[in-house]
Amino acid sequence: MTLADVADAVGVSPSTVSRVLTSSRPVAPEIATRVREAATRLGYSGNGIARALRRRRTDTVGMVVPSILNPFFTSLVDGLERTLHDEGKQLLLCDSRQDPDVEAEHLRALVERHVDGVVVSPCDDVASIPAVARTAAAVPLVQLDRRVEVDGTDWVGLDDHRALGMLLEHLRDRGARVVAFVTSEMTNSSTVDRARGFRENAALLGLQVAPDGIVLGEFSVASGEAAVRTLFARPQRPDAIVCADDLIAIGALRACHDLGLRVPEEVQVTGIDDIEFATYVSPTLTTLAQPTARMAAEALRLLGLRAAISDGSAHAIEATRLAFSPRLVERESTRSLP
């Protein structure tokens, strides 16, 4: 079924059908309705590849995240997809599975598919740099949440230093004196920035860090559970545990329950991200909510600014960095103020 077949069925020119189906120029409403009805009835779908070549735009954006299984990244994907859908565009989603080689394969494939731009959350501070740099040289690219040092790439994410300061101040005001931090291995910017924020804010607020009180693992429930068992097998125990994300915190709460530790009376626990499960654990989790919808919208806005530059110099523009502050969500895993 061709454009000409639709035109013959309606009794208009092929150019009129093209204007209706591509919304390139206004057409009388009655004719536009007849064209769309005929196209649907005849099963005409158009040639998207040819149309993209003519317009030099595919109306698709690629996205690569470290793990689609992590609810936080799911929320970022949802925010990006909703915004794109409202603009009549599509999202091509890839999961790097925390593997820089897989990440590089996905980025190369997205460029080969002629996406209009790429949003990426790099999985490794060092190993991700070459693939991100190659991609940024080929298409507009914005880094979201995590980042690597590549010239000419914008970044949108959380103000991690501020985030850790909010959590530690909250705990100090509720009687915490000895704190511990449970996080992932220091392989990406998010883990590095949060660990630095924990150490610096603990010192600033006069909080003591428990001996060997920074425990490394991964962003998972099992890792949080194992970390708490390690911390409470030592003589000097923390009275508050700051977790680098909610999955770790949920594991920490489970371990506290199994060890007979009362939360928040004996130990307070906090997370980051405010995933949906934070309200379903017992006790419910005090955490930080990230403005994921705003972050996704800003990433696409910056991507659009670079895509609008058609002379190939977009990569030479000074990079923009937007760090958002989170919102503290107080629940039952920390104490109430007297």
N, C-alpha and C positions, 0 to 999 in steps of 0.2 A: 504494500500500500504506500503510495507516494503523495507528495504535496499536491501534485496535479489532480490526483484522484479525488482528494478532498475538495479542491477548487471546483471540479466538474460537478460534484454532488450538490454543492451549494449554489453554483452559478456565479462564481466570482473568479477573479484572477488568482494565480498562485501567489503573487506578491501580497495580495490582501490576506490570504491564509497565513502567510509567513508573518505578517505584521501582528495578526491576532495571537498566534501561538508563541511568538517571542516577546510580545508586548513592547515591540520596538517603536511603534507609532500608534496613535489613537485611531480606532475604527468605530463606526456607528455601533451602539450596543446591540441592536437587533441582529446585525450581520455577525458581530463577534459571537453572540450566543449560538447562531446557526452553524458557524464554523466549528466551534468547540463541540457541539452536539454531533456534527458529522464526523469529526475526527475520532470521537469516542466510539460512535457506532461502527465506523469502518476499521477501527483498531490501529489508527495511525499513531506512531510513537515518535516520529522524527529521527533525525540522525544527530545524536548529541555530540559525537566526536567531530563531525563536520562543522557543526555550529560552534563548538569550542575553538576550532582552528580559525574560523572566520573572525570570532570575537576576541581571540587571544586570551580567553578566560574560560575556566571550566566550572566556576562557581562551587569549587570544592576546596576544603581546607583539611590538611592532614594533621593528625595528632598522635604523638608517641608518649606513653606514660610508662612508669617503671612496673606497675602492677595494677591491672584492672580489678584484681581481687581485693585490693585495699579500698574500703568504702570512701576514704577521703578523695582518692583519684576518681572514683565513680561520680562523686558530686561535682568535681571539676568538669568531667566529661559531659555530665548532664547540663551544666551551665553553658558550656560552649555549644552543645548541640541545639539547645533551645534558642539561643541567640541566632545561630546560623539558620535554623529553620524559619525563624521569623523574617529573615532576609532572603528567603528562597534559595538558600545554599545548603550544601551537604557536608557532613563530617566523615572522613575516612580515619578510623581509629585503629591504632596498633599498640600492642603490649610488648615491651622490650624484655619482660620477665627478669628485670634487674641484670641483664646481660648486655654489655657494651657492643658485642659482636652482633647480637640480634637487633639491637637498637640501630646500628649502622646499616644493616640490611633493610630495615623498615624505612629509614630516612632515604636511602637510595631509591627504593621502590616508589616512594611518594613523589620524589622529584621526577622519576621516569613517567609517572602517571600525570604529570603536568598540573599538580595541584597549584592553586593560587598562592598558597602560603603554608607554613608549618608551625604548629605549636608543639613544643617539646619540653618535657621535664627530664633532663639528663640523669642517667642512673649512676654515673661515676665521675668524680671531680676531674680525673686525669684522662681516663680511657675514652670518655665520651667526646673530648675536645675535637679530634680530627674529623669525625663524622658531622658534628654540629657545624664546624667551620666550613666544610664542603657544602653542606646543605644551605647555609646562610649565604654563600657565594652564588648559589643557583636560584634561590627563591627567597621571598621575604620570610623571616623566621623570628619568633618570639619565644623566649623561655618562660615557663610558668612553674611556680613553686620552687623547683631546684634550678640551679644555673651552673654554667661553666664559663671560664673567662675566654670569650670570643668577641673580638672587636665587631662593632656594628650590629650587635644583637640586643634587643630590648629584653627586660626581665620584669615580671610581675609576680609578687609573692607576699609572704608574711614577714612582718618585722619581728624576727625571731628573738632578738635581744629584748625588745619591749615585751614580747610574750612571756619570756621566762621571768622577767622582772615582775609582771603582774601576778604570776602564779606564786612566786616566792614571797612577795609582799602579802598576798592573801594568806598564805600559810603562817608567816611570822605573826601577823595580827591575830591569828587563832591559836597561838601558843607553841608553834613549831620552833625547835631550837637546833636539832640535828637533822640534816636533810640528806637525801640520796637522789641520784638521777639515773634513770634506766632508759637507755637509748639504743640505737642501731650502731653497727660498725661505722667508723668515720670515713665513709667512702663518697659522700655527697655533701653539697653545700648546706642542706637543711640540718643534717646531723652535726656538722662542724659548728654552724652558727648557734644552734641550740645548746650545745655543750659549752661553748664560750659564754653564751648568755647566762647559763646556769652558774658557772664559776664566778663570773664578774658580779652578778647580782647578789649571789650568796655572800660574797665578801662585802659588798656595799651595804647590805642589810644586816650584817653582823651575825649571819647564820653559820653554824659549823657544818662542814661537809663530813659525813661519816667516813671513817677509814676505808679506803678502796670503795668509796661511795658512788663512783661513776661506773656503772655496769653496762658493758656493750653486748649487743646481741643482734636482733633484727626487729623489724616492725611487725610483730606478730603476738598473738595471745600466748602461745607457748613460751616465747622468749621472755615475756613479762613475768610469767609464772616462775620460770627457772631463776630469773634474777632475784626475785623476792626470797626464794628459798636460800639462795646464796647469801644475801644480805643478812638474813635473820639466823644464819648459822654462825655468825661472828659475835664476839663478846659485846662490842659496842653497836647497838642497834639504832637506826634512824627513827625519829618520830613522825617523819613525813617523807613520802616518796613522790617525786616529780617524774612523770613518764613522758617520753618524747612524742607519743601519740596515744590515741584512745585504745587501740588494740593491745598495746603493751599494758596500759592501765587496767584493762579488763582482766588480763592474765594476772596482774598484780593483786587485784581484788580476790580472784579465785584462790591464789596461793595464801593470802591472808586468812581467808575463811578456812582453808584446810589446816593451817597452822594454829588455828584458834585465836588469831589476833583480832581484836575488836576494832572495826573501822567506823567512825573516826576517833573513838575514845583513846586507843593505844597508838594508832598510826593513821595519818591522813594520806590520801592518795589523790593525785590530780592527773589529768590527761590533756591532750591537745587535739582538736579537730571537731569535737561535738558531733560525732557520727550518730546515727539513729540508735544504735545499740547502747549508747551511753545512758539512756533513760530506762533500759530494760534490765540492767544488772542490779544486784542488791549488795550494798547500798548503791543508789544511783550516783553517777559519776560527775564530780565537779571538773569542768574542762574549759577550754577556750574555743569559741566558735569563730571559724574563719569566714570572711565574706566571699565565699566561693563564686557566687553569681556576679558580684562586682569585679572580682579578679578575672573571671572568664571574659566579661564584657570589655575590660580594659585591654586584655591580651589581643582580642579581635580588633579593637580600635587601633592599637599600635600596628598590628599586622596590616590593616587597611591603609594606614598612612604610608608605610613602606611600599605596599603594592601600588599605590597611586603614582609613585615615581617611576617613570618608564624609561629613563635614560641610562639605567644600569648602575647608578651611583648610590642606590639606597643603602648599600653596605657601608658607605663612607660617612653616613650621618652619625652624629654622636648618639651613643646608646642612651636609652631612657630606663631608669630603674624606679619602679613603684613598689614601695613596701607598705602594706596595709596593717593597721593595728587590729588585733582580735577583740572579741567581746567575752568577758568572763561570765560563765554560766555556773552559778553556785547550786550544788545539789548536796546529797547526803554524805558523800565520801570525805567531806571536810567539815570542821566544826562550825557551829553558828557563833556569832559574836555574843559575848555575855550581855 
